[in-house]
Amino acid sequence: MTTHLVWFRADLRANDNLALAAACRDPNARVIGIYIATPQQWRDHNLAPRQAAWIEDHVRALQRSLAQKGIPLTVSEVDDFDASVETLAAFCRQQQVDALFYNYQYELNERKRDAAVEKRLGDTLVCQGFDDYVLLAPGSVTTGNHDMYKVFTPFSRAFIKRLSQELPACVRAPEVRPGGPIEPPAPFAPFNYPQTEMDAERFPVGEDAALSRLRRFCLAPVANYDKDRDYPAIDGTSRLSPWLAIGVLSPRQCLHRLLREHPDALSGGPGAVWLNELIWREFYLHILASWPSLCRYKPFIPWTDRVQWRDNEAHFTAWCEGKTGYPIVDAAMRQMNTTGWMHNRLRMIVGSFLVKDLLIDWRRGERYFMSQLVDGVLAANNGGWQWVASTGHDAAPWFRIFNPTTQGERFDPEGDFVRQWLPELKAIPGKAVHQPWLWAQKHRVTLNYPQPIVEHKQARIATLAAYEAARNSNREPL
């Protein structure tokens, strides 16, 4: 009997899984699965303990789901990617595997691992990879010169044109195999990695929970997404990123559900703004695949690597702990530290503050985010940090610097979000909460809240000078 092995990675679902569907296409094949945890690799990549717990919970859920289909899922653990190649090869020999199916990952180390697997096993079995993590394969949306776009807007136009011509299809979950359901394997031991328990109410485990949230969002909130998405006190975003990050939900499922409820989204109708966010996700993944140096913490704009960053540990710690004296920054950081998730507008605000108020290297912020976020993904995290630091593709101009106070007043006008996460400021009414020391002075109140660690206007001047010096440092003299 032919044996097909599905190697699960960032695709922890049975529905719309291209590799799994392909492996199950032959009704007479024996189909088995494997997931290989790599804790040392996770440490190297700053994987958040919350995301480790999130992954483990979903591997267990997938194991149960596949057992109902008659597909056993073996869970193994090794240190790193090199060891995972050896484990996979040994498993293929033991199980007499004829074909290996997996979905591509686009990070540099993951691509090297997959190349090593294909080199090791290619002579003994068939290796089939699929572009499952994206709507359109990297390299398929290019300029007239067949180059990857460096700016988002023309990429988005070209991307929508491709989608308008032909939508990527979803595939069904496999039918129950001829042998019928099986008993789930014995529970595997917890992964040898620090884990932080997830809030099950905020982030319920499983494909059904993800699909239910997607349906609810696309029924109504998505139509107001363009108006509500920038206000963290409003539950106006999908919050689907944790499921998308580890592949419990696919981007095709998101696209098809959106178009089912809002057929005009591709032509600018309701839902178009959220569709644009899905395309930003694609843009960063396509960029990462085209410029692997981004995986090595390299900026895309070379001169920005000459910015003289400050090595101020007290400031970095205050930023990490949400004790900068700027309420919108501190509330956002405490939201992430507590829940593992942060509103996207706030990610821009706190990122800008770290880089352009504190003049601290954006790579430190990028790594800290990865260590906290349940939805941490290298492509989006790196892309977002390089955007605020003005070092990457389609970045904010280097002289654009957010004012954290006015950002708070604009996007949390009544201060509801700030008071939710900074209870020490709960007595301060309305937008006065964004300048608490002015209010405290006026009312002769002592606050249990830090003074601002920098003065924004002076910090802005220093940052502009640092960027200008870096930009000019390698120019030829006149």
C-alpha positions in Angstrom: 0.0 0.0 0.0 1.2 3.5 -0.9 2.0 5.7 2.2 1.5 9.4 2.1 3.0 11.5 4.9 1.8 15.1 5.7 4.4 17.2 7.5 2.4 19.8 9.5 4.1 23.1 10.4 2.3 26.5 10.3 -0.9 24.9 9.0 -2.5 23.3 12.0 -5.9 22.6 10.4 -7.9 20.0 8.5 -10.0 22.4 6.4 -8.5 24.1 3.4 -5.1 22.5 3.8 -3.5 22.1 0.4 -0.9 19.6 1.5 -3.4 17.5 3.5 -5.9 17.5 0.6 -3.3 16.4 -1.9 -2.1 13.6 0.3 -5.7 12.3 0.7 -6.6 12.5 -3.0 -5.7 8.8 -3.5 -8.5 6.9 -1.7 -6.3 3.8 -1.5 -3.3 5.5 0.1 -2.4 5.2 3.7 -2.2 8.8 5.0 -0.3 9.7 8.2 0.9 13.0 9.7 3.8 14.3 11.7 4.4 17.5 13.6 8.0 18.1 14.9 8.4 20.7 17.6 11.8 22.5 17.7 12.2 24.3 21.0 15.8 25.5 20.5 14.8 27.0 17.2 11.9 28.7 18.9 14.3 30.2 21.4 16.6 31.5 18.6 13.5 33.1 17.1 12.2 34.6 20.3 8.9 32.7 20.2 6.5 34.0 22.8 5.6 31.5 25.6 2.0 32.3 24.8 2.4 31.3 21.2 4.2 28.1 22.2 1.1 27.3 24.3 -1.2 28.3 21.5 0.7 26.0 19.1 0.7 23.1 21.5 -3.1 23.4 22.1 -3.7 23.4 18.4 -1.5 20.4 17.7 -3.5 18.5 20.3 -6.8 19.7 18.6 -5.5 18.7 15.2 -4.5 15.3 16.5 -8.0 14.7 17.6 -9.5 16.1 14.4 -7.4 13.9 12.2 -8.1 10.8 14.2 -11.8 11.3 13.4 -10.7 11.2 9.7 -8.7 8.0 10.3 -5.4 9.8 10.1 -2.8 9.3 12.9 -0.7 12.4 13.8 2.7 11.6 15.4 4.1 14.4 17.5 7.9 14.5 17.9 10.3 17.0 19.6 13.9 17.8 18.7 16.1 20.8 19.4 16.3 22.5 16.0 15.7 22.4 12.3 18.9 20.3 11.6 17.7 17.6 13.9 14.2 17.8 12.5 15.6 16.8 9.1 17.1 13.7 10.6 13.9 12.8 12.5 11.8 13.2 9.4 14.1 11.0 7.4 14.1 8.3 10.0 10.3 8.5 10.3 9.9 8.1 6.5 12.2 5.0 6.5 10.3 3.5 9.5 6.9 4.1 7.9 8.0 3.3 4.4 6.7 6.6 3.1 6.3 7.0 -0.7 5.4 10.7 -0.8 5.9 13.6 1.5 3.4 16.5 1.4 4.0 19.9 3.1 3.1 23.5 2.8 5.8 26.1 2.1 7.2 28.5 4.7 9.1 31.5 3.5 11.6 32.4 6.2 15.2 31.8 5.4 16.0 29.1 8.0 12.7 27.3 7.1 13.6 27.3 3.4 17.1 26.0 4.1 15.5 23.2 6.2 13.1 22.3 3.4 15.9 22.3 0.9 17.9 19.9 3.1 14.9 17.6 3.4 14.4 17.5 -0.4 18.1 16.8 -0.9 18.0 14.1 1.7 14.8 12.4 0.6 14.3 13.3 -3.0 15.9 10.2 -4.4 13.8 7.8 -2.3 10.4 9.4 -2.3 8.3 12.2 -3.9 8.4 15.6 -2.1 5.4 17.9 -2.9 5.2 21.5 -1.5 2.3 23.9 -1.7 1.8 27.7 -1.4 -0.8 27.3 1.3 0.1 30.1 3.7 -0.6 32.8 1.1 -3.4 33.7 -1.4 -0.9 34.0 -4.3 2.5 32.5 -4.5 5.5 34.7 -3.9 6.9 35.7 -7.2 3.6 35.5 -9.0 2.7 39.2 -8.5 5.5 41.3 -10.1 6.2 44.5 -12.1 6.4 44.7 -15.8 10.1 43.9 -15.5 9.2 40.7 -13.5 10.6 42.2 -10.3 9.0 42.2 -6.9 7.2 45.4 -6.0 8.9 47.5 -3.4 5.9 49.7 -2.7 2.6 48.5 -1.4 0.0 50.4 -3.5 1.0 49.2 -7.0 1.4 45.7 -5.5 -2.1 45.9 -4.1 -3.5 47.0 -7.4 -1.8 44.1 -9.3 -2.8 41.7 -6.6 -6.5 42.7 -6.8 -6.4 42.4 -10.6 -5.1 38.8 -10.2 -7.8 38.0 -7.7 -10.5 39.5 -10.0 -9.3 37.2 -12.8 -9.3 34.0 -10.7 -9.8 33.4 -7.0 -7.6 30.9 -5.3 -9.9 28.0 -4.4 -10.5 26.5 -1.0 -10.3 22.8 -0.6 -12.5 20.7 1.6 -11.4 18.8 4.6 -10.6 15.2 3.7 -13.2 12.5 3.9 -12.9 9.8 6.5 -10.3 7.3 5.3 -11.5 3.8 4.2 -10.5 2.3 7.6 -12.8 4.7 9.5 -12.0 6.8 12.5 -9.2 5.8 14.9 -8.5 6.3 18.5 -6.4 9.5 19.1 -2.8 8.7 20.0 -1.8 8.8 23.7 -1.4 12.4 24.8 2.1 13.7 24.1 4.3 15.3 26.7 4.2 19.2 26.9 6.8 20.8 24.7 10.1 21.6 26.4 9.6 25.3 26.2 8.3 28.0 28.6 4.5 28.4 28.1 2.0 31.0 29.3 -1.6 29.9 29.5 -3.9 31.6 27.0 -7.1 33.3 27.9 -9.6 30.8 26.5 -12.4 33.3 26.4 -10.4 35.8 24.4 -8.6 33.2 22.2 -10.6 29.9 22.1 -8.8 26.9 20.7 -9.7 25.3 17.4 -10.8 25.6 13.8 -14.4 25.9 14.6 -13.7 28.9 16.9 -11.7 30.6 14.2 -14.3 30.1 11.5 -17.1 31.2 13.8 -15.2 34.4 14.6 -14.5 34.9 10.9 -18.2 34.5 10.0 -19.3 37.0 12.7 -16.8 39.6 11.7 -17.8 39.3 8.0 -21.5 39.5 8.7 -21.4 43.1 10.0 -18.3 44.5 11.6 -16.2 44.3 8.4 -18.4 46.9 6.7 -17.5 49.4 9.4 -13.9 48.4 9.6 -12.6 51.5 7.8 -14.3 53.7 10.4 -13.6 51.6 13.5 -10.2 50.0 13.0 -8.0 52.8 14.4 -9.8 53.1 17.7 -8.6 50.6 20.3 -11.5 51.2 22.7 -13.8 49.9 19.9 -13.9 46.1 19.1 -13.7 47.0 15.4 -11.0 44.6 14.2 -11.2 40.9 13.3 -8.7 39.7 15.9 -8.1 36.7 13.6 -4.3 37.1 13.5 -3.5 34.5 16.2 -5.3 31.8 14.1 -3.8 33.0 10.9 -0.3 33.1 12.4 -0.1 29.4 13.0 -2.3 28.3 10.2 -5.5 27.3 12.1 -7.2 29.6 9.6 -6.2 30.1 6.0 -6.2 33.4 4.0 -8.4 31.7 1.4 -11.0 31.1 4.0 -10.9 34.7 4.9 -11.2 35.9 1.3 -14.0 33.6 0.4 -16.1 34.4 3.5 -15.6 38.1 2.9 -16.7 37.9 -0.7 -19.6 35.7 0.2 -21.0 38.4 2.5 -19.6 41.4 0.5 -19.3 40.5 -3.2 -18.1 44.0 -4.1 -15.1 44.1 -1.8 -12.7 43.5 -4.7 -14.0 46.6 -6.5 -13.9 48.9 -3.5 -17.2 48.1 -1.8 -17.8 47.2 1.8 -15.0 45.0 3.2 -12.4 46.5 0.8 -10.4 48.0 3.6 -10.1 44.7 5.5 -9.2 43.0 2.2 -6.4 45.5 1.9 -5.1 44.3 5.3 -5.0 40.8 4.0 -3.0 42.1 1.0 -0.6 43.8 3.4 0.0 40.4 5.0 0.7 39.0 1.5 3.0 41.9 0.7 5.2 41.3 3.7 5.4 37.6 2.9 6.3 38.2 -0.7 8.9 40.7 0.3 10.4 38.3 2.8 10.6 35.6 0.1 12.3 38.0 -2.3 14.8 39.5 0.1 16.0 36.8 2.6 18.4 39.3 4.2 15.4 40.6 6.1 15.4 37.4 8.1 18.8 38.4 9.3 17.6 41.7 10.8 19.0 43.7 7.9 17.2 47.0 6.9 16.1 47.3 3.3 17.4 50.9 3.1 21.2 50.5 3.6 22.0 54.0 4.9 19.6 53.5 7.9 22.0 50.9 9.3 24.3 53.8 10.1 21.9 55.5 12.5 23.6 55.9 15.8 21.1 54.3 18.2 21.1 55.0 21.9 21.9 52.1 24.3 19.7 53.3 27.2 18.6 50.3 29.2 16.4 52.3 31.6 14.4 53.7 28.7 14.1 50.3 27.0 12.9 48.7 30.2 10.4 51.5 30.8 9.0 51.0 27.3 8.8 47.2 27.8 7.0 47.6 31.1 4.6 50.4 30.0 6.1 53.0 32.3 7.2 55.7 29.9 4.8 58.4 31.2 3.0 58.5 27.8 -0.4 56.9 28.6 -1.3 55.6 25.1 2.1 54.0 24.8 2.0 52.5 28.3 -1.6 51.2 27.9 -0.7 49.5 24.6 2.4 47.8 26.1 0.5 46.6 29.1 -2.3 45.2 26.8 0.4 43.2 24.9 2.2 42.1 28.1 -1.1 40.9 29.6 -2.9 39.3 26.6 -0.3 38.6 24.0 -2.1 40.9 21.5 -2.0 44.5 20.6 -4.2 46.7 18.4 -2.5 47.5 15.1 -2.8 51.3 15.4 -1.1 50.9 18.8 1.7 48.8 17.3 2.6 51.8 15.1 2.4 54.3 18.0 4.6 52.3 20.4 7.0 51.3 17.6 7.4 54.9 16.6 7.9 55.9 20.2 10.7 53.4 20.8 12.6 54.3 17.6 11.9 58.0 17.1 11.4 59.3 20.6 13.8 57.0 22.5 16.2 56.5 19.5 16.5 52.8 20.3 17.3 50.3 17.6 14.1 49.0 16.0 15.4 45.4 16.1 15.2 45.4 19.9 11.5 46.3 19.6 11.0 43.6 16.9 12.5 40.9 19.1 10.5 42.0 22.2 7.3 41.9 20.3 8.0 38.4 19.1 8.7 37.4 22.7 5.2 38.5 23.7 2.8 38.2 20.8 0.5 35.2 20.3 0.2 36.3 16.7 3.9 36.9 16.1 5.0 36.2 12.5 8.4 37.3 11.2 7.2 38.8 7.9 4.5 41.0 9.4 6.4 41.9 12.5 9.6 42.8 10.6 7.6 44.7 8.0 5.8 46.7 10.6 8.9 47.6 12.6 10.8 48.6 9.4 7.8 50.7 8.5 7.8 52.7 11.7 11.6 52.9 11.7 11.7 54.1 8.1 14.2 51.4 7.1 12.1 49.1 4.9 10.0 48.7 1.9 7.3 51.3 1.5 8.3 52.7 4.9 7.0 55.9 6.5 9.3 58.8 5.5 12.2 59.0 8.0 11.2 62.5 9.0 7.6 61.3 9.9 7.5 61.0 13.7 4.3 60.4 15.6 3.5 62.6 18.6 2.4 60.1 21.2 0.1 62.6 23.0 -1.8 63.7 20.0 -2.0 60.1 18.7 -3.7 59.2 22.0 -6.0 62.2 21.8 -7.0 61.3 18.3 -7.5 57.6 18.5 -8.7 57.3 22.1 -10.5 60.6 22.4 -12.4 59.8 25.6 -9.5 57.9 27.1 -11.5 54.7 27.6 -8.7 52.4 26.4 -6.0 54.1 28.5 -8.1 53.9 31.7 -8.8 50.2 31.0 -5.1 49.4 31.1 -3.8 52.1 33.4 -6.1 51.9 36.5 -3.9 54.4 38.2 -5.3 57.1 35.9 -9.0 56.0 36.2 -10.0 59.2 38.0 -8.9 61.5 35.2 -11.8 62.2 32.9 -12.0 62.3 29.1 -9.0 63.2 27.0 -7.2 64.8 29.9 -5.9 61.3 30.7 -3.5 61.7 27.8 -1.7 64.5 29.7 -2.2 63.3 33.2 0.4 65.6 34.8 -1.3 68.7 33.6 -4.5 67.5 35.2 -2.8 66.4 38.4 -1.1 69.8 38.7 -4.4 71.7 38.1 -6.2 69.6 40.7 -3.3 69.3 43.1 -3.4 65.5 43.0 -0.4 63.2 43.4 -0.3 60.4 40.8 1.1 57.0 41.1 2.3 57.3 37.5 5.7 58.1 36.0 6.7 61.4 34.5 7.5 61.3 30.8 10.9 59.8 30.3 11.6 62.1 27.4 10.2 65.4 26.1 8.8 64.7 22.7 9.8 67.9 21.0 13.4 67.5 22.0 13.4 63.8 21.2 12.1 64.6 17.7 14.9 67.1 17.1 17.5 64.6 18.2 16.1 61.8 16.0 15.9 64.0 12.9 19.5 64.9 13.5 20.6 61.3 13.9 18.8 60.1 10.7 20.1 63.1 8.8 23.7 62.3 9.9 23.3 58.7 8.9 21.8 59.7 5.5 24.7 62.0 4.8 27.5 59.9 6.2 28.3 58.1 3.1 27.7 60.8 0.5 30.5 61.9 -1.8 31.8 65.4 -1.0 30.8 68.1 -3.5 
